[in-house]
Amino acid sequence: PFSPTVTATFALSNQQFVLPASQNPNGADVSFGATNNTGGAMISSAPLFPAMNWISAPSNLDYSSTPLNINAGIAVGTNQAMEIFTSVMGLYNANKPTNGRYYMADLTITFNIPITNPVLHLVGIGGTYNALGFSTELQLVTTGVTLSKLSGSSELNVTSTAILNSASAPTATTGSGAASGSILVTGPSVTSLHFQLYMRGDGKTPTWSNAIQHSGDAWMIGVSAENTMIELPIGISAFTALAQQHSVGLQWTTATEQNSKYFAIEIGRAHV
């Protein structure tokens, strides 16, 4: 375990569609701890932080905890992730075409201390309403980091700035239309990750849902990290060490400095 304890805080913002109270009392179209309701228009509750195999039937081998153990797998029955529900009812209410891709909301993950090269674990982006397939997709807004796929189902398509479901007919089951897997975020001293969430439909039916049920994409996202290496907030462009009789003269030039106040020289001695 890291010391101090490392925490990740998940936040949703910039909701693009507001649901009526009959569909969600707080009006959110993208929610934590919610899911479909086939028996009524009101959104249903779901576990907020369940085991990763709670939905979509992912396998252990879909995941890699770090870049050093690609395809080694993680235990989806004991590791947990944040549950998120991307409702399609806002699109249904607005009568949006089902073959489009629509901006839904923003997801921000904030770390309490800087993390180097964190790994995101995605579970089950993809869902259905009758013959219609649809999927949540994540577009990276944060600059200075890049995304890449470590492992996952065939549907998981990762570019440097996006996490996508490449299935032509998305479903809610991993390997049969839902995308699950691990995504490396390459970058030093990462303090937050900001994504725009989108909903893509395959156009197989003309409507997203109906007035007497609540449809959408229930999915999960978690995070792991190999270390919490923190880079110094300075850039060194030159450094020399020259012998001066019984001492050493140190000279350096900084190209950039951020919130630096002074430099302290520490000397280590080895005893043999």
N, C-alpha and C positions, 0 to 999 in steps of 0.2 A: 504493500500500500504506500501511496505517496504521503509525505508529510511536509507541509500541512495537508489536510484532506482537500482533494480536488472536487469541486462541484461544477455541474453544468446546469444552467437555468434556461428553460425553454419558454419562449414568449411568442404569441401570435399578435399581429397588428395589421392595419390597413385592409380591413375586411371590405371587399368590393361589392358584396351583395348582403343586404339586410333581410333576414327572414321575419315573417310575422310571428306574433306570440303563439299562434296555433301550431307553428312548426318548431320554434325554439324560443323560450321565454326571454333569453338574453339577446336574441336577434342575430347571433353569430352564424355564419355559413360554414366556417372552419372552426372546429372545436377540439379541445382536449377531452378524453374520456367520454366519447359518444360513439354511436353506431347507428346502423339502419333500423327501421321499424317497418316490418311488412304488414303490421296490423293496425296502423294508424298514422296520422300526419305528424304527430309529435316525435321529435328526435328521441332515440333511446340512449340510456346511459351505458357505459362500458368501463372496465377497469382502467385506471389512469396510468399505471406503471406495471403491466403484467409481464409474465415470462414471454419470451420472443416467439414461442410456438402457440400463443393464444389464438392467432389467426393465420390463415393462408398456408399452413402446413410447410414451412421452410424446413430444410434439413441442416444438421450441424455443419456439413461440408460446404454449405453456401457461404460460410463466413470465415474470416481471418482476423484475429485480434490485432495483429501488427504486420508490417511488411516483411518481417523475418519468418513468419510462419504461414505463408500463403497456402491455402487449401488444407491447412491442418484442422480447421473447423473449430467451432466453439459450441458449448452446450446450450441449445436454444430452450431447453426445459428449465434451466436455472438462471441464465442471464436474462435481464429485463430491459425493456425499452419503453419510451414514451408513446402512448397511443393517441393518434390524431384521426379525426374524421373530417374528410372533405365532402360536405353535402353537395348534391347536385340540385337541391331544391331552389336555390337562387337562380340557377340557369333555367329550371322548369318554369318558375314564376315569371321570368323575363322572356319566356318563349324563344330562347336562344337555339340556333341550329345545332344539331347533335354531332355534326362532323367538324366542329371547330375546336380551338384551343383557347382557353379563357383564363385570364389572371384572376386569382381568387383571394389571396391574402399573402402576408409575409410571415416567415418563421425565422426567429433569431435565437441562436444558441450562444450563451455567454459563459465563459469560464472564469472562475474566481482567481486563477493564476494563469500565466501564459503557458500554452501547450505547444510543443513542437510535433508536427506531423500527426495530428489526431486521425482516428479512423471512425467513420460513420457506419452504422449498421442499419440497413433499411429492411423492413418486413412488409411485403405484400402490397405494393402500390398497384392497384387494379381492382375493378369491381364491375358489376353488371346490373342492368335493369331489363328484365325480359331478354330480348335478343341484343340489346344495346350493350356494348363494352365501353368502359371509360377508365381513365387512370390519372391519378395525381402525378405531376412532374415538378421537379425542383430546379430553379434557375439561380445560379450563384450570383450574388451582388457584391460580396466582399472582394476587394482587390488584393493582390499580393500573394494569393494562394491559388493552387490548381487542383483539380479533381482527377482521379484515375481509379479504375476498377481493380480491386484486388482479387475478388472472387464473387461468385453469385450465379443466379439462374441465367438462362440464355436470354430472357427478356430484359435483363438489366443492362442498359446502354449508358455509359458514362463518358461524357466529353470533359474537356478541361474546365467547363463552366456550367455543366448541366447534368442532372440525374434523370434519366428518361426510361419509359417503358416502351420497348421496340415491338411489342406484340401487335400484330395487325388486328387481332380480336382479343382485347384485354379481358381477363376474368379475375376472380378473387383468389385463385389457387396458384401458388408458386410453381413454376415449371410448366404450367398450362395456361399462361396468360397474365400472371402476376409477377412482378419483378421483386426479387429479394437478393441481398448480398452486402458486401463490405466495400466501402469507398475510402481510399486514402486521400486526405487533404494535405498536400505538400506545402509546407510553409513554416517559418520559424516564429516562435513567440506569438501564437494565435490566441487572441483574447475573445474573439467572437466570430461567429459565422452567420451571415445574413442571406436568406434565400427568398425568392419570390415563388409562391406556389401556384401552379396552373392545373387546370382540368382539361384533358383531351378526350374527346368522344370519337367513336369509330363510325357513327352515322348509320348504324344498322336498323334503328327505329327512329321515327320522327320526333319523339318526345323523350325527355330525360327521366320522367317518373309519372306519377298521377296524383290526384288530389287527396287520396285516402291512404297513402303510405309515404314513408320517408326514405329516400334512396341516397346512396353516396358511396364513397371509397374509404373504408377503415384501414389504416396502415399504422406502422410503428417506426420509430427512429431512436437509436441509441448511439453511444460513443465509447471508445476506449482509446488509450494512449500508452505509448511505450515509455515516455519520459516527460519531464517538465523542464527541459533545458531552456534557459533564458539567455538570449544573446545580449551582450553589452550594448547600451544605447549609443555607441560611438563607432565610427568607421576609421580604422587606422590605414593611412596611405603609405607611411614609411616608419621603420623602426630599426635602430642600430644600437649595438652594445660594443663599446671600445674599452680595452684595458688601459687604465691610468694608474701606473705604479701598483699600489696595493688596493686599488678600488676599481670599480667598473663605471664608466660613464654611459648613461642611457639617454638616447635622443629619439623622439618620435614626433610624427606629424599626424594630426587628425583631419580627415576629409569631412566628417560630419560629427556633430554632437547633439544629443537630445537630453535636456535636463541634467547635464553634468555640472558638478561644482568644483571638484578637485581630483587629483590623481594621488593614490597612495602606493608606494613601492613596498612589497613584502619580500623578505628574504627567508629562504628555507635552507636548513643545514642538515646534511645526512651524517649520521654517526655509524662508523664501521668498526 
